[in-house]
Amino acid sequence: MRIGFIGLGIMGKPMAKNLLKAGHELKVYDVVRGNMEELVDAGAWAAGSAKDAAAQAEVVITMLPNSPHVKTVVLGKDGVLEGAGEGTILIDMSSIAPLASQEVGKACEARGVRMIDAPVSGGEPKAVDGTLAVMVGGDKAAFEQVKEEILLKMAATAVHCGKLGAGNTTKLVNQVVVALNIAAVSEGFMLAKMAGVDPELVYQAIRGGLAGSTVMDAKVPMILEKNFKPGFKIDLHIKDLNNALETAHQVGAPLPLSAEVLEMMTNLHFDGNGNDDHSALAKYYGKLTGESI
């Protein structure tokens, strides 16, 4: 299948590589031209713009940082809608505000382009091995058309959650749960450290019980090794929690714990840790106590 892929960052690059391995024909674009080199070496074509990437593509995939980037790339000058033909499917895999997805979707509909929002969870490791979780909103028929041959070449699961924007709402729920899990892990393991109990032994003791989680298994080893190489950056999680709070304010949902963790992450950002993995939330507790887990 002919696919235009736009956005080749930490997540987009391995996702695009997995589509090449699956035999798809890719034309790729990123504002940082160096990001395209690995894909070209792997067999992709380099596009000169988002418009160029979308031209003659059956499917266009965007994997971008936030709502304004998606609006610019899809709706702006030399954007996707200037190049996409009628019947093209746009899969926006960025994590953005649900209302932004709906705004972009209306513009797509007016041009005969079918759109689904399909953000992912799993971070860089799962993007590399093709086992992401994809949560999808929008055109159900379009979802079924791309599920097996495209989405499940990058992911282990892909679930249709409802109307356009439902994918990003589901992703916001995911990000709230992940953020609060990392905060809870950091808080609990700092308690162990300051009480004189080896955090590694605490991890081995509780990981198989009710406190155990995918987040714990992914992030506690990083915290213990003080390895904060980003699989998902604190700055990106700040963006997601801001989108969650904005959406919550629009629908009247209370998110007091999310607001607190957002403040913690924002504090770390201003300490210069914004490009660290979100497991570096543990550093906030180190700042408060003068201890290191």
LOLO-40615 format. One line per 10 residues: number of its first residue (from 1); their letters; for each residue x, z negated, y of C-alpha. Coordinates in nm, 4 decimals. Example, Ala and Ser with C-alpha at 12.3 -4.5 7.8 and 13.67 -1.06 7.14 Angstrom:
REM LOLO-40615
1> AS> 1.2300,-0.7800,-0.4500; 1.3670,-0.7140,-0.1060;
This chain:
REM LOLO-40615
1> MRIGFIGLGI> 0.0000,0.0000,0.0000; 0.1220,0.0742,0.3541; 0.1599,-0.2549,0.5411; 0.2686,-0.3287,0.8964; 0.4284,-0.6758,0.9097; 0.4823,-0.8391,1.2492; 0.6705,-1.1667,1.2887; 0.9844,-1.2276,1.0822; 1.0726,-1.5897,1.1476; 1.1398,-1.8716,0.9014;
11> MGKPMAKNLL> 0.8154,-1.7986,0.7166; 0.7516,-1.4317,0.7867; 1.0821,-1.2997,0.6591; 1.0524,-1.4317,0.2995; 0.6827,-1.3450,0.2900; 0.7615,-0.9856,0.3827; 1.0386,-0.9748,0.1216; 0.7923,-1.0785,-0.1475; 0.5626,-0.7920,-0.0505; 0.8544,-0.5491,-0.0820;
21> KAGHELKVYD> 0.9322,-0.6915,-0.4273; 0.5683,-0.6295,-0.5205; 0.6155,-0.2611,-0.4437; 0.4413,-0.2325,-0.1079; 0.5667,-0.0028,0.1687; 0.6445,-0.2128,0.4769; 0.7046,-0.1243,0.8394; 0.8246,-0.4411,1.0120; 0.8525,-0.5583,1.3712; 0.9885,-0.8649,1.5484;
31> VVRGNMEELV> 1.0825,-0.9187,1.9131; 1.4237,-1.0336,1.7854; 1.5578,-0.7091,1.6460; 1.8182,-0.8875,1.4364; 1.5374,-1.0434,1.2334; 1.4463,-0.6982,1.1029; 1.7886,-0.6179,0.9596; 1.7456,-0.8076,0.6318; 1.4102,-0.6403,0.5708; 1.5476,-0.2958,0.6446;
41> DAGAWAAGSA> 1.8326,-0.3656,0.4036; 1.5698,-0.4654,0.1453; 1.3836,-0.1366,0.1871; 1.1474,-0.1794,0.4835; 1.1160,0.0521,0.7810; 1.1861,-0.0836,1.1310; 0.9085,-0.0392,1.3875; 0.9688,-0.0112,1.7612; 0.6606,-0.2124,1.8587; 0.3514,-0.3805,1.7182;
51> KDAAAQAEVV> 0.1651,-0.0576,1.7904; 0.4200,0.1366,1.5872; 0.3986,-0.1119,1.2977; 0.0194,-0.0751,1.2892; 0.0137,0.3041,1.3107; -0.0926,0.4570,0.9755; -0.0938,0.1134,0.8094; -0.3773,0.0255,0.5755; -0.3144,-0.3439,0.6374; -0.1415,-0.5212,0.9263;
61> ITMLPNSPHV> -0.0083,-0.8747,0.8817; 0.0855,-1.0968,1.1749; 0.2882,-1.4166,1.1275; 0.3435,-1.5564,1.4776; 0.4017,-1.8961,1.6422; 0.0771,-1.9644,1.8296; -0.2450,-1.8312,1.9837; -0.0910,-1.6645,2.2934; 0.1562,-1.4718,2.0773; -0.1226,-1.3398,1.8537;
71> KTVVLGKDGV> -0.3326,-1.2350,2.1537; -0.0367,-1.0515,2.3081; 0.0670,-0.8787,1.9857; -0.2841,-0.7723,1.8860; -0.4597,-0.7170,2.2203; -0.1739,-0.6412,2.4607; 0.0106,-0.3283,2.5683; 0.1729,-0.1537,2.2685; -0.0173,-0.3979,2.0511; -0.1786,-0.3698,1.7105;
81> LEGAGEGTIL> -0.5129,-0.2401,1.8368; -0.3414,0.0485,2.0159; -0.1961,0.1644,1.6847; -0.4439,0.0620,1.4167; -0.6980,0.3099,1.2914; -1.0615,0.2384,1.2140; -1.0961,0.0535,0.8845; -0.7546,-0.1126,0.9058; -0.7508,-0.4724,0.7851; -0.5720,-0.7234,1.0095;
91> IDMSSIAPLA> -0.4533,-1.0365,0.8275; -0.3436,-1.2928,1.0836; -0.1403,-1.5464,0.8878; -0.0348,-1.7388,1.1976; -0.1518,-2.0964,1.2480; -0.3538,-2.0813,1.5698; -0.6640,-2.2264,1.7336; -0.9864,-2.1231,1.5538; -1.1480,-2.0087,1.8803; -0.8491,-1.7820,1.9446;
101> SQEVGKACEA> -0.9031,-1.6231,1.6028; -1.2646,-1.5558,1.6914; -1.1680,-1.4049,2.0278; -0.9185,-1.1689,1.8664; -1.1693,-1.0903,1.5925; -1.4316,-0.9723,1.8429; -1.1826,-0.7317,1.9977; -1.0888,-0.6041,1.6515; -1.4528,-0.5518,1.5570; -1.5064,-0.3422,1.8696;
111> RGVRMIDAPV> -1.2246,-0.1120,1.7530; -1.3417,-0.0881,1.3916; -1.0637,-0.3133,1.2624; -1.1592,-0.5807,1.0081; -0.9877,-0.9155,1.0594; -0.9335,-1.2237,0.8482; -0.7482,-1.5377,0.9558; -0.5252,-1.6533,0.6715; -0.2816,-1.9302,0.7690; -0.0533,-2.0727,0.5029;
121> SGGEPKAVDG> 0.0811,-2.4055,0.3856; 0.3976,-2.4817,0.1921; 0.6855,-2.4307,0.4324; 0.9917,-2.2145,0.3828; 1.0615,-2.3091,0.0170; 0.7180,-2.1925,-0.0968; 0.7378,-1.8858,0.1276; 1.0605,-1.7930,-0.0506; 0.9277,-1.8401,-0.4037; 0.5842,-1.6932,-0.3262;
131> TLAVMVGGDK> 0.3800,-2.0052,-0.4011; 0.2161,-2.0688,-0.0647; -0.1415,-2.1877,-0.0274; -0.3527,-1.9510,0.1836; -0.6768,-2.0575,0.3502; -0.8925,-1.7696,0.4720; -1.1794,-1.7088,0.7114; -1.3589,-1.3913,0.8105; -1.4763,-1.0724,0.6410; -1.5326,-1.1683,0.2745;
141> AAFEQVKEEI> -1.5130,-0.8081,0.1542; -1.1809,-0.7598,0.3343; -1.0527,-1.0806,0.1738; -1.1464,-0.9598,-0.1736; -0.9789,-0.6277,-0.1028; -0.6416,-0.7845,-0.0205; -0.6488,-1.1047,-0.2274; -0.4841,-0.9917,-0.5506; -0.2509,-0.7184,-0.4336; -0.1301,-0.8751,-0.1085;
151> LLKMAATAVH> -0.2130,-1.2435,-0.0587; -0.1316,-1.3516,-0.4126; 0.2020,-1.1695,-0.3961; 0.3007,-1.4264,-0.1322; 0.1012,-1.7246,-0.2521; -0.0146,-1.9201,-0.5550; -0.3663,-1.9713,-0.4177; -0.5920,-1.7982,-0.1651; -0.9329,-1.9497,-0.0902; -1.2028,-1.8011,0.1330;
161> CGKLGAGNTT> -1.3347,-2.0892,0.3462; -1.6029,-1.9271,0.5628; -1.6486,-1.7285,0.8812; -1.3629,-1.6110,1.1035; -1.1754,-1.9168,1.2270; -1.2509,-2.1194,0.9135; -0.9042,-2.0452,0.7777; -0.7415,-2.1952,1.0837; -0.9794,-2.4915,1.0857; -0.8785,-2.5579,0.7252;
171> KLVNQVVVAL> -0.5112,-2.5271,0.8226; -0.5619,-2.7827,1.1007; -0.7076,-3.0237,0.8442; -0.4012,-2.9585,0.6282; -0.1651,-3.0279,0.9180; -0.3421,-3.3512,1.0094; -0.3128,-3.4751,0.6502; 0.0539,-3.3716,0.6213; 0.1519,-3.5297,0.9543; -0.0172,-3.8583,0.8709;
181> NIAAVSEGFM> 0.1417,-3.8574,0.5245; 0.4906,-3.8139,0.6689; 0.4263,-4.0917,0.9211; 0.2994,-4.3222,0.6455; 0.5996,-4.2449,0.4242; 0.8399,-4.3093,0.7124; 0.6712,-4.6362,0.8018; 0.6541,-4.7629,0.4447; 1.0102,-4.6742,0.3542; 1.1430,-4.8325,0.6733;
191> LAKMAGVDPE> 0.9655,-5.1510,0.5612; 1.1497,-5.1292,0.2289; 1.4854,-5.0738,0.3980; 1.4453,-5.3642,0.6403; 1.3242,-5.5934,0.3599; 1.6427,-5.5192,0.1664; 1.4896,-5.3055,-0.1099; 1.6550,-4.9754,-0.1977; 1.4253,-4.6952,-0.0670; 1.5358,-4.4651,-0.3514;
201> LVYQAIRGGL> 1.4136,-4.7183,-0.6087; 1.0899,-4.7674,-0.4143; 1.0365,-4.3908,-0.4253; 1.0911,-4.3770,-0.8016; 0.8577,-4.6746,-0.8503; 0.5598,-4.5510,-0.6490; 0.5706,-4.1714,-0.6708; 0.3720,-4.1689,-0.9968; 0.1008,-4.3987,-0.8638; -0.1811,-4.3551,-0.6155;
211> AGSTVMDAKV> 0.0620,-4.3369,-0.3221; 0.2365,-4.0381,-0.4778; 0.1799,-3.6981,-0.3151; 0.3258,-3.3528,-0.2721; 0.4308,-3.4599,0.0769; 0.6169,-3.7617,-0.0615; 0.7983,-3.5540,-0.3229; 0.8943,-3.2888,-0.0682; 0.9926,-3.5111,0.2231; 1.1276,-3.8437,0.0918;
221> PMILEKNFKP> 1.4361,-3.6825,-0.0694; 1.5081,-3.5104,0.2641; 1.4685,-3.8399,0.4514; 1.6947,-4.0265,0.2092; 1.9591,-3.7524,0.2303; 1.9157,-3.7307,0.6086; 1.8716,-3.3572,0.5589; 1.6466,-3.2362,0.8374; 1.7156,-2.8623,0.8042; 1.3824,-2.7139,0.9065;
231> GFKIDLHIKD> 1.1364,-2.5896,0.6515; 0.8723,-2.6600,0.9148; 0.9870,-2.7669,1.2602; 0.8614,-3.0690,1.4507; 0.7879,-2.8399,1.7475; 0.5580,-2.6264,1.5298; 0.3783,-2.9347,1.4019; 0.3323,-3.0479,1.7626; 0.1662,-2.7121,1.8279; -0.0643,-2.7564,1.5292;
241> LNNALETAHQ> -0.1650,-3.1112,1.6232; -0.2360,-2.9986,1.9794; -0.4621,-2.7270,1.8370; -0.6268,-2.9856,1.6104; -0.6977,-3.2185,1.9016; -0.8256,-2.9325,2.1175; -1.0618,-2.8252,1.8392; -1.1655,-3.1865,1.7748; -1.2545,-3.2320,2.1414; -1.4689,-2.9180,2.1280;
251> VGAPLPLSAE> -1.6671,-3.0350,1.8246; -1.6670,-3.4113,1.8857; -1.4492,-3.5126,1.5892; -1.2430,-3.8328,1.6319; -0.8684,-3.7917,1.5570; -0.7078,-4.1188,1.6759; -0.4354,-4.1248,1.4087; -0.3442,-3.7629,1.4736; -0.3117,-3.8372,1.8449; -0.0718,-4.1231,1.7688;
261> VLEMMTNLHF> 0.1476,-3.9098,1.5413; 0.1469,-3.6335,1.8043; 0.2873,-3.8852,2.0535; 0.5576,-3.9808,1.8038; 0.6551,-3.6178,1.7451; 0.6505,-3.5444,2.1173; 0.8877,-3.8365,2.1749; 1.1237,-3.6890,1.9159; 1.0989,-3.3502,2.0854; 1.2218,-3.4985,2.4120;
271> DGNGNDDHSA> 1.5042,-3.6692,2.2225; 1.6220,-3.3222,2.1194; 1.4833,-3.3209,1.7650; 1.2163,-3.0530,1.8067; 1.3970,-2.8030,1.5831; 1.4376,-3.0549,1.3004; 1.2122,-3.0503,0.9954; 0.8977,-3.2570,1.0434; 1.0399,-3.5060,0.7923; 1.2572,-3.6139,1.0875;
281> LAKYYGKLTG> 0.9535,-3.8145,1.1950; 1.1481,-4.0868,1.0127; 1.3896,-4.0838,1.3086; 1.1142,-4.2278,1.5264; 1.1167,-4.5436,1.3155; 1.4948,-4.5449,1.3324; 1.4718,-4.5354,1.7096; 1.2360,-4.8344,1.7090; 1.4385,-5.0453,1.4639; 1.7971,-4.9301,1.5001;
291> ESI> 1.7984,-4.8802,1.1235; 1.8169,-4.5655,0.9116; 1.6081,-4.5259,0.5968;
